[in-house]
Each structure stands twice: as structure tokens, then as C-alpha cells.
Amino acid sequence: MPGTTEQNRRNGGMSVREAGQKGGETVKHKYGAQFYEEIGRKGGLATKQAHGHEFYEQIGKKGGKKGGEATRDRYGPNFYERIGQKGGQRVKQLIEEGKRAANAEKKRAS
């Protein structure tokens, strides 16, 4: 089919994605990474003015729900149990290390 990515490459062309990536790199070299920070900030302010604070709350809830569902679907419900146990073990380890450090400090002070 004419215009496909594979055919563009054979003809010396590039895909839309490749062209966009190349353009983005050119802009970054010309204006610096701060340029993207500035336009992102301006875009965020414009969105806030147009839609209000509640808009961000709504999309945050949607994203959190979808992200949580995607993680659950990808790793299964037992995933949360496993990572919770790992986190709890790490906290226990850090507490023990803190106690040992405090005891060592007390011994040095006396």
C-alpha cells in the first residue's frame, strides 16, 4: 500500500514518528530543554484557566483508576500482596538499622 512506513523507508523517506522525533531533537538543540518546560507550563496554565481545578481532579481519578486496573490486569491481584510484603519487610529492616545506629551512637557518646 502506498505511503506505508516500510515503503517510505525504502524510498529514503521516514515515518511520521521519525520525522516528529527528528524535529523535536532539532528544536531541543536550537532552543534548549527549558523551551519545552516553558511551553508545558504555559499549556498547563491555559488548561487550568479553561477547565478549572476540578478538571485536574477528574482526570487524576480517571487515570488512577485506569492505571490501577491496568496494573491489576497485568500482574494479577496477588501482586499487591507481594509488593506490600516487600515494602513491609523493607520498613522493618530500616527500623532495625536505625535502632542499631542509635545504639552505636549512644555507646560512642558514653
C-alpha positions in Angstrom: 0.0 0.0 0.0 1.5 3.4 -1.0 2.6 5.7 1.8 3.4 3.0 4.4 6.3 3.4 6.8 8.2 0.5 5.2 7.8 1.9 1.7 8.8 5.4 2.9 12.0 4.0 4.3 12.8 2.1 1.1 12.3 5.3 -0.9 14.6 7.2 1.5 11.7 8.8 3.4 10.8 8.5 7.1 7.7 7.7 9.1 5.7 10.5 10.8 7.0 9.3 14.1 10.6 9.5 12.9 10.0 13.0 11.4 8.5 14.2 14.7 11.3 12.8 16.7 13.9 14.5 14.4 12.0 17.8 14.6 11.8 17.5 18.4 15.6 17.0 18.6 16.3 19.9 16.3 14.1 22.2 18.5 15.8 20.9 21.6 19.2 21.7 20.2 18.2 25.1 19.0 16.2 26.3 22.0 17.2 24.0 24.8 15.3 21.7 27.1 13.9 24.7 29.0 11.9 25.6 26.0 9.8 22.5 26.5 9.4 23.3 30.2 8.1 26.7 29.4 5.6 25.7 26.7 4.4 22.9 29.1 3.9 25.3 31.9 2.0 27.7 29.6 -0.1 24.9 28.3 -0.9 23.8 31.8 -1.9 27.3 32.8 -4.1 27.6 29.8 -5.8 24.3 30.5 -6.3 25.4 34.2 -7.9 28.6 33.1 -10.1 27.0 30.5 -11.2 24.0 32.6 -10.6 24.8 36.3 -9.1 22.9 39.2 -11.9 20.3 39.1 -10.8 19.1 35.7 -7.5 18.0 37.1 -9.2 16.2 39.9 -11.4 14.3 37.4 -8.6 13.3 35.1 -6.5 12.3 38.1 -9.2 10.0 39.4 -9.7 8.5 35.9 -6.0 8.0 35.4 -5.6 6.4 38.9 -8.5 4.1 38.3 -7.4 3.1 34.8 -3.8 2.7 36.0 -4.8 0.6 38.9 -7.0 -1.6 36.8 -4.2 -2.0 34.2 -1.7 -3.0 36.9 -4.2 -5.5 38.4 -5.0 -6.9 34.9 -1.3 -7.2 34.0 0.1 -8.6 37.3 -3.0 -10.1 39.0 -4.5 -9.3 42.4 -1.7 -11.2 44.3 0.8 -8.6 43.0 -0.4 -6.1 45.6 0.0 -8.6 48.4 3.6 -9.4 47.3 4.7 -5.7 46.9 3.0 -4.9 50.3 5.0 -7.7 52.0 8.2 -6.4 50.3 7.5 -2.9 51.5 6.8 -4.1 55.0 10.0 -6.1 55.1 12.0 -3.1 53.9 10.4 -0.8 56.6 11.2 -3.4 59.3 14.8 -3.6 58.0 15.2 0.2 58.1 13.8 0.4 61.6 16.3 -2.2 62.8 19.2 -0.3 61.1 18.0 2.9 62.8 18.0 1.2 66.2 21.4 -0.2 65.7 22.8 3.2 64.6 21.2 4.9 67.6 22.7 2.3 70.0 26.1 2.7 68.4 25.8 6.5 68.8 24.9 6.1 72.5 27.9 3.8 73.1 30.2 6.3 71.4 28.8 9.2 73.5 29.4 7.4 76.8 
